[in-house]
Amino acid sequence: MIKSTYTLDVDTVRALEALAHRWKVSKSEALRRTIRAASGAAPATVAPALAALDQLQRAVRLNPRQAARWAGRVRAGRRSASARRLRQKA
């Protein structure tokens, strides 16, 4: 990877941010995809691990509300386990 700095107008940055949000990727990835599409280049293949993660996320079929509840339960469980471990060390 090569890190570069570019100057973009506000409207272009907003459009880039909107694409990244819609595609659920970083702004850098959105820019790479857009440049590839504009140049006619074939898209890079998705790494097998990322493809597997995408497939798993689609299979779970959680809506945003359900995902937030699940994340809250996991977070609470981790905090609880940490608290128990700290009490045991004391």
Secondary structure by P-SEA (a helix, b strand, c coil): cbbbbbbbcaaaaaaaaaaaaaacccaaaaaaaaaaaaaccccccccaaaaaaaaaaaaacccaaaaaaaaaaaaaaaaaaaaaaaaaac
